Amino acid sequence: MPRKPDGYLVHIMLEGGQTLQVRVKEAREYTELINQLMVGGDEFIPLPKQMDNEYMIVRPRRVAGVSVEAIYTSSVGIEGV
């Protein structure tokens, strides 16, 4: 029986070579985020961050690529994903 991921790490590659990493808990959350990023446009969209008072926004048209990685806390030793 396949294991269920404890979370997902979304890598967002921007024009200019910068990379942002956003952690989400469910597949539904990362699919909603990718849908927002792929719509495009000049309007800023907020990205979910892990810490209180942490806020990141990005313009979808500046996104060059998105990669999603499944996180298994039991195999990596990461707590609180």
Secondary structure, DSSP 4 states (H G I P E B T S, - for coil): -PPPPSEEEEEEEETTS-EEEEEESSHHHHHHHHHHHHH--SS-EEE--SSTT--EEE-GGGEEEEEEEEE-HHHH-----
